[in-house]
Amino acid sequence: MTSKMNIRHATVSMCQIAVCAALLCVLSPLAIPTPINVAFTLQVLIVLLTALILSPLQALAAQVIYTLLGIVGLPVFSNYQSGFGVIAGPTGGFIIGFILASFLVSLLKGSIDSKWAIVRYIIVAVVVGIPCIYLPGIVGFMLYTGKDFAASFAVVAATFILIDLAKCVIASLLAVPVNMALKKVR
């Protein structure tokens, strides 16, 4: 009986990782260009949603799978880009930040069994997720362009911070019912 339960748990876990990696691959390339050459995407929303519905290792695995698929040539990065050059480019630090944020947000999100789960999810997404995504993104942009922190923040973060905070709230609102449904199959 225990062996069957372990196999079922492993199968459910792999399916959850695969679905979240697929969501990242399908939704991340969709980008709306902006005048500052940094596109508006759904990446932050999907990264945080994945982190809030998966365990830390599952969230990390989904994000690493997505990143590796992009590095080896599948057009899964913003604007249907791919290759290691994207990681080494002006916005590559954000992709590194996505990996860090997916693990840490998932690790710190807490249990769904509290009536305050949604509030905790929003706080963790904002206080942990946004800095984990933005800091590597800003540093990567600084290294690529030679601009200082303030100028880099103004270009790649200031424009998007309010939108990304809204994505934190949306991801949290979506994660609670998804987690309640997943709780039944786990």
C-alpha positions, -999 to 999 in steps of 0.1 A, spaced: 0 0 0 28 25 9 45 18 -25 13 26 -44 9 58 -24 46 68 -31 41 62 -68 9 82 -68 25 110 -49 55 111 -73 32 110 -103 11 139 -91 42 158 -82 58 154 -116 25 164 -133 23 195 -112 58 205 -121 52 198 -158 20 218 -159 37 248 -142 67 246 -165 44 244 -194 25 275 -182 58 294 -179 68 283 -214 34 293 -230 28 326 -212 63 340 -207 70 347 -244 39 369 -247 52 404 -244 39 439 -250 68 462 -262 74 494 -243 93 525 -253 121 517 -228 130 484 -245 118 462 -216 87 443 -224 56 439 -203 50 402 -197 31 378 -175 63 361 -162 62 376 -127 25 365 -123 32 329 -134 64 326 -114 47 337 -83 16 316 -89 38 286 -95 57 293 -62 24 297 -43 9 264 -55 40 241 -55 64 229 -28 98 247 -28 116 219 -47 87 216 -72 87 253 -78 124 253 -83 122 224 -107 95 240 -128 115 272 -130 148 255 -138 131 233 -165 116 265 -181 150 282 -180 169 253 -194 144 249 -222 150 285 -231 187 282 -229 188 252 -253 168 271 -279 131 268 -273 116 303 -277 101 305 -242 117 338 -230 101 372 -234 93 381 -270 99 345 -281 136 347 -275 159 318 -266 195 309 -260 221 317 -234 225 352 -249 192 361 -233 206 352 -198 237 372 -206 216 401 -220 201 432 -203 171 414 -188 188 380 -181 191 388 -144 153 387 -141 154 350 -153 179 343 -125 157 362 -101 127 340 -112 146 309 -101 154 324 -67 119 338 -61 102 306 -70 121 287 -44 120 313 -16 84 324 -20 73 287 -20 95 281 11 80 310 30 43 309 19 31 288 49 1 266 50 -32 270 31 -51 259 61 -53 293 76 -80 319 71 -52 344 66 -36 324 38 -43 349 11 -30 378 31 2 358 39 5 349 2 3 385 -8 28 396 18 53 369 9 49 376 -28 55 413 -23 82 413 4 101 382 -8 92 377 -44 96 412 -58 130 418 -43 142 383 -54 132 391 -89 141 427 -91 176 427 -75 192 402 -99 174 419 -127 187 454 -118 222 440 -112 222 422 -145 211 453 -163 238 473 -145 265 448 -156 252 448 -191 248 486 -196 273 500 -171 246 522 -156 245 528 -118 218 513 -96 195 543 -96 195 546 -134 191 509 -138 162 508 -113 145 537 -132 148 518 -165 139 482 -156 119 484 -123 103 518 -116 80 515 -146 68 481 -137 67 481 -99 30 489 -95 20 464 -122 41 437 -106 26 444 -72 -8 439 -88 5 406 -102 14 396 -66 -22 401 -56 -36 383 -86 -12 354 -81 -22 351 -45 -60 353 -53 -56 325 -79 -33 304 -57 -57 300 -28 -85 282 -47 -60 262 -68 -43 250 -36 -77 241 -21 -84 220 -52 -49 205 -52 -53 196 -16 -79 170 -26 -55 152 -49 -24 154 -28 
